[in-house]
Structure formats: structure tokens, C-alpha cells
């Protein structure tokens, strides 16, 4: 159950990935240094691009983006060619198009320069995620949260939700296939699947969760939104990650490029809109 605009509800279970030692160095699509749960870092790590744990996993993740897509003929290029997330059979729900989404408020087309109103927060595997009745996600089906308004707020909510869910969800492959596009997607799936098979179930301690702390729009058009999100970690460190959302088949989907960019450390929220649920 979501609580007020300033605090997330706490009815979601702790992520099972924490118990298997999947620790991520930074929290967003496009810069996975270690396959694992979203926005988690090793509590003893001082690096912005790698975690202390899972060295072999990190190596697999770093080499994977150079591999060709496997069986995703419509995968396209990281430049944002007209990929179809549901048309290539990768949308497990089979209804990722706009026809299955309720009508949302698409009147607010201005780029956000202040914290949006009417947003509530709810924990998903320890990470507070935002939602809005006006801008989505309008449909939540277990791990999949979809149907976002074709507006800047819709894009912001989509990047926040999907970037965590494709990492932390129990059925992360469903989320990844349905809601990400790009030349690096299949390589991520292959590398993470391999890493999970090799995971040590005893390697489960030393992680601390990161949370959304702020955002800013880099660019926005009706087809593409580039957003920087700042994540704050328990030890006080903050990192900014740049994510691209593409409007495809009636909804926002995240671009997973072949060569993901690393996050950058930030000292303050100056220049960003302060925004978060915890």
C-alpha cells in the first residue's frame, strides 16, 4: 500500500537477489557493471563503477555487450532504430501496445523542472518507486508495470520503474524482454542468466540499497526522453545515471545500448530536481 507523497509503503518483500549475492554497482539501465539487483552496492565499495563482490560476474557483464543479439532479428541499433518490443515475440504479455492501455492524461507536455505533483511511492524489493494516476503505470501485472502517459512525466516514471524492475523482479526476463529495446538487451539476458547459474547462495551480506534522490531532463521529444537520475546510497555517496526512454508500440520502453555508459559520482543535487520516496 502506498503512503504519502514523501514516504513509500513497505508491503513488498525483500528481494531474493539480495539473498544470492547479486550486487549492482549502480542503479540504472545501461551501466550494469555487476549483474544483480537494482540500485545495490557493496557497503565497503568506494568505486562508482564496480562492486567489491562478484568479480567473475562483473567480467561477464562487461564483455557481454559486444556479443551479437541472439534470435532477436528486430533488435535494431542503440541509436534507436524503429524497434518493436512486442512485434518480435519478446513481449510475454502479448499486449504491450497502446490498445491495451487505458487513456492517461497527456496534456502536460512541458519538461519537468520541479518535482511532479500527485506522485506516490511504493517499495519494490526495497527500492521506492514512483507512480501517478495521471501518468502511470496504469497496469501492474505482478513484476510488469506498464502503460505510461506519452508525456515527460510518463517517461520519468517509466525510467524509474523499469530500470529497477528489469533488475530486481523475480521474473526479470519478462520485464527485460517486454520493456527494454536495444542492441545490448540480449547480451544482458545471456550474461545474467549465466551468472545466476554460478551464483554462490552463501554470498549474501554487505549490500546496501540505493534510492532515487533527484532527476533532470537532458533532452525530450515525443519519441525520445533522455533523463539523468541521481541515486543516493546508505554511505552518503551519490551517482548520476543517464537513461534513454523510447516511445515504442504505444508505451515508453528503455533503450539498452550495446556499449552502456558508466554512472558518474555527484557531490550534491545542485542542478537536479530533488525527488524521492524515502
C-alpha positions as CSV (number, residue, x, y, z in Angstrom):
1,X,0.0,0.0,0.0
2,X,1.4,3.4,-0.9
3,X,1.5,6.0,1.7
4,X,2.1,9.8,1.3
5,X,4.0,11.5,-1.5
6,X,7.0,11.7,0.7
7,X,7.3,8.1,2.0
8,X,7.0,4.7,0.4
9,X,4.8,1.9,1.7
10,X,6.6,-1.2,3.0
11,X,4.5,-4.1,2.0
12,X,6.9,-5.5,-0.7
13,X,9.1,-8.5,0.3
14,X,12.9,-8.2,0.4
15,X,14.5,-9.0,-3.0
16,X,15.5,-12.7,-3.3
17,X,18.5,-11.5,-5.3
18,X,19.9,-10.0,-2.2
19,X,20.0,-13.4,-0.7
20,X,22.0,-14.8,-3.6
21,X,24.6,-12.1,-3.5
22,X,23.8,-10.2,-6.7
23,X,25.2,-6.7,-6.0
24,X,25.0,-3.9,-8.5
25,X,27.5,-1.1,-8.6
26,X,25.0,1.5,-9.8
27,X,21.3,1.8,-10.3
28,X,20.0,2.2,-13.8
29,X,19.7,0.6,-17.2
30,X,22.7,1.0,-19.4
31,X,25.6,0.7,-16.9
32,X,25.4,-2.7,-15.3
33,X,28.9,-3.4,-14.1
34,X,27.8,-6.5,-12.0
35,X,24.7,-8.5,-12.8
36,X,22.3,-8.1,-9.9
37,X,19.5,-6.3,-8.1
38,X,18.9,-2.7,-9.0
39,X,20.5,0.1,-7.0
40,X,22.5,-2.0,-4.7
41,X,26.2,-1.5,-4.0
42,X,28.7,-3.2,-1.8
43,X,28.7,-1.4,1.5
44,X,32.5,-1.3,1.6
45,X,33.0,-0.2,-2.0
46,X,34.4,3.2,-2.8
47,X,34.1,2.8,-6.6
48,X,31.4,4.3,-8.8
49,X,31.7,1.6,-11.4
50,X,32.2,-1.7,-9.7
51,X,31.3,-3.6,-6.6
52,X,33.6,-5.5,-4.2
53,X,31.7,-8.7,-4.7
54,X,31.1,-10.9,-7.8
55,X,34.3,-10.4,-9.7
56,X,33.7,-13.1,-12.3
57,X,30.1,-11.8,-12.7
58,X,31.4,-8.3,-13.4
59,X,33.7,-9.6,-16.0
60,X,30.9,-11.5,-17.8
61,X,28.7,-8.4,-17.8
62,X,31.4,-6.1,-19.2
63,X,32.2,-8.4,-22.1
64,X,28.6,-9.3,-22.9
65,X,27.6,-6.1,-24.7
66,X,29.9,-6.9,-27.6
67,X,28.1,-10.1,-28.4
68,X,25.5,-10.1,-31.2
69,X,21.8,-10.4,-30.4
70,X,20.6,-14.0,-30.1
71,X,17.4,-14.6,-32.1
72,X,16.1,-11.0,-31.8
73,X,16.1,-10.1,-35.5
74,X,14.2,-6.9,-34.9
75,X,16.6,-5.8,-32.2
76,X,17.9,-2.8,-34.1
77,X,20.7,-0.5,-33.1
78,X,21.4,1.5,-30.0
79,X,20.8,4.7,-32.0
80,X,17.0,4.0,-31.6
81,X,16.0,2.4,-34.9
82,X,12.3,1.6,-35.1
83,X,12.4,-1.5,-32.9
84,X,9.2,-3.2,-31.9
85,X,9.2,-4.6,-28.4
86,X,6.2,-6.7,-28.9
87,X,6.4,-7.4,-32.6
88,X,9.4,-9.7,-32.3
89,X,7.6,-12.1,-29.9
90,X,9.5,-10.8,-26.9
91,X,6.6,-9.3,-25.1
92,X,5.4,-12.2,-22.8
93,X,2.2,-10.3,-22.0
94,X,1.3,-10.2,-25.7
95,X,-0.5,-6.9,-25.2
96,X,2.3,-4.3,-24.9
97,X,0.6,-1.9,-27.4
98,X,-1.4,1.2,-26.8
99,X,-4.7,-0.7,-27.5
100,X,-4.4,-2.5,-24.1
101,X,-3.6,0.6,-22.1
102,X,-6.2,2.9,-20.6
103,X,-6.3,6.6,-21.6
104,X,-4.0,8.7,-19.5
105,X,-3.6,12.5,-19.1
106,X,-1.3,13.6,-22.0
107,X,-2.0,17.4,-21.7
108,X,1.2,18.2,-19.7
109,X,3.9,18.1,-22.3
110,X,6.3,20.5,-20.6
111,X,9.7,19.2,-19.5
112,X,9.7,18.9,-15.7
113,X,11.8,21.4,-13.8
114,X,10.2,20.8,-10.4
115,X,9.0,17.7,-8.5
116,X,5.8,16.4,-10.1
117,X,2.6,16.5,-8.0
118,X,0.3,13.6,-7.5
119,X,3.1,11.1,-7.3
120,X,3.0,8.3,-4.7
121,X,5.8,5.9,-3.8
122,X,5.8,2.2,-3.1
123,X,8.6,-0.2,-2.2
124,X,9.5,-2.8,-4.8
125,X,12.2,-5.2,-3.4
126,X,13.5,-2.5,-1.0
127,X,13.6,0.3,-3.7
128,X,11.0,3.1,-3.6
129,X,9.3,3.5,-7.0
130,X,7.0,6.3,-8.1
131,X,3.6,6.1,-9.7
132,X,0.8,8.5,-10.7
133,X,-2.8,8.0,-11.5
134,X,-2.5,10.6,-14.3
135,X,0.7,9.3,-15.9
136,X,1.2,5.6,-14.9
137,X,2.0,2.9,-14.6
138,X,-1.7,2.3,-15.3
139,X,-1.4,-1.5,-15.4
140,X,0.7,-3.5,-12.9
141,X,0.7,-7.3,-13.5
142,X,3.0,-8.9,-10.9
143,X,6.5,-7.8,-11.9
144,X,5.5,-5.9,-15.0
145,X,4.4,-2.3,-14.6
146,X,3.3,-0.7,-17.9
147,X,1.2,1.9,-19.7
148,X,2.7,5.3,-19.1
149,X,1.5,8.7,-20.4
150,X,3.1,10.0,-23.6
151,X,4.5,12.9,-21.6
152,X,7.7,13.9,-19.8
153,X,6.2,12.7,-16.6
154,X,5.3,9.4,-18.2
155,X,8.8,9.0,-19.4
156,X,10.2,9.8,-16.0
157,X,8.0,7.3,-14.3
158,X,8.8,4.6,-16.9
159,X,12.6,5.1,-16.5
160,X,12.3,4.9,-12.7
161,X,10.0,1.8,-12.7
162,X,11.5,-0.3,-15.5
163,X,15.2,0.4,-14.6
164,X,14.6,-1.2,-11.2
165,X,12.2,-3.9,-12.2
166,X,14.3,-5.4,-15.0
167,X,17.0,-6.0,-12.4
168,X,15.1,-6.7,-9.2
169,X,12.0,-8.6,-10.4
170,X,11.6,-12.3,-9.8
171,X,10.7,-12.6,-13.4
172,X,13.3,-10.2,-14.7
173,X,13.4,-11.8,-18.1
174,X,9.8,-10.9,-18.7
175,X,10.4,-7.3,-17.8
176,X,13.6,-7.1,-19.8
177,X,12.0,-8.6,-23.0
178,X,8.8,-6.6,-22.8
179,X,10.1,-3.2,-21.7
180,X,13.7,-2.8,-23.0
181,X,14.9,-2.4,-26.5
182,X,18.4,-2.1,-28.0
183,X,21.5,-3.9,-29.2
184,X,22.7,-4.8,-25.7
185,X,19.5,-6.3,-24.4
186,X,20.0,-9.9,-25.4
187,X,23.6,-9.9,-24.2
188,X,22.5,-8.7,-20.8
189,X,20.0,-11.5,-20.6
190,X,22.6,-14.1,-21.6
191,X,25.2,-12.8,-19.2
192,X,22.9,-12.5,-16.3
193,X,21.4,-16.0,-16.9
194,X,24.9,-17.4,-16.9
195,X,25.9,-15.5,-13.8
196,X,22.8,-16.7,-11.8
197,X,23.7,-20.3,-12.5
198,X,27.1,-19.7,-11.0
199,X,26.0,-17.6,-8.0
200,X,27.1,-18.6,-4.5
201,X,24.0,-18.7,-2.3
202,X,26.2,-18.0,0.7
203,X,27.4,-14.7,-0.7
204,X,24.6,-12.6,0.7
205,X,25.9,-9.9,3.0
206,X,27.4,-6.5,2.7
207,X,24.9,-4.8,0.4
208,X,23.1,-1.5,0.9
209,X,20.2,-0.2,-1.1
210,X,20.3,3.0,-3.2
211,X,17.2,5.2,-3.6
212,X,16.2,7.8,-6.1
213,X,17.3,11.3,-4.9
214,X,16.8,13.6,-7.9
215,X,16.5,13.9,-11.7
216,X,16.9,16.2,-14.6
217,X,15.9,16.0,-18.3
218,X,18.7,16.2,-20.7
219,X,16.5,16.2,-23.8
220,X,12.9,15.4,-24.6
221,X,10.9,14.8,-27.8
222,X,7.7,12.9,-28.3
223,X,9.8,9.9,-29.3
224,X,12.8,10.0,-27.1
225,X,13.4,11.1,-23.5
226,X,17.0,11.3,-22.1
227,X,16.9,11.6,-18.3
228,X,19.6,11.7,-15.6
229,X,18.6,10.2,-12.3
230,X,20.6,10.6,-9.1
231,X,20.8,7.7,-6.7
232,X,21.8,8.1,-3.1
233,X,23.4,5.1,-1.2
234,X,23.4,4.4,2.6
235,X,27.0,5.6,3.0
236,X,26.1,9.0,1.6
237,X,27.6,8.6,-1.9
238,X,25.5,9.7,-4.9
239,X,25.7,8.7,-8.5
240,X,24.0,10.1,-11.6
241,X,23.0,7.7,-14.4
242,X,21.7,8.7,-17.8
243,X,18.8,6.7,-19.3
244,X,17.0,6.9,-22.6
245,X,13.3,6.1,-22.9
246,X,11.9,5.4,-26.4
247,X,8.2,5.6,-27.3
248,X,7.5,2.2,-29.0
249,X,4.2,0.5,-29.7
250,X,2.2,2.8,-27.5
251,X,4.3,2.9,-24.4
252,X,7.7,4.0,-23.1
253,X,10.5,1.4,-23.2
254,X,14.1,1.7,-22.0
255,X,16.9,1.6,-24.5
256,X,19.7,-0.9,-23.6
257,X,22.7,0.1,-25.8
258,X,25.5,-2.2,-26.9
259,X,28.0,-0.1,-25.0
260,X,26.4,1.2,-21.8
261,X,27.7,4.3,-20.2
262,X,29.0,4.2,-16.6
263,X,27.4,6.3,-13.9
264,X,29.2,9.4,-12.6
265,X,29.6,10.4,-8.9
266,X,28.0,13.6,-7.9
267,X,28.6,15.7,-4.7
268,X,25.2,17.4,-4.4
269,X,21.8,17.7,-6.0
270,X,22.7,21.2,-7.4
271,X,21.3,21.3,-10.9
272,X,18.9,18.4,-10.3
273,X,15.3,18.4,-9.2
274,X,15.2,16.9,-5.7
275,X,12.8,13.9,-5.8
276,X,12.5,10.7,-3.9
277,X,10.2,8.4,-1.8
278,X,12.4,7.7,1.2
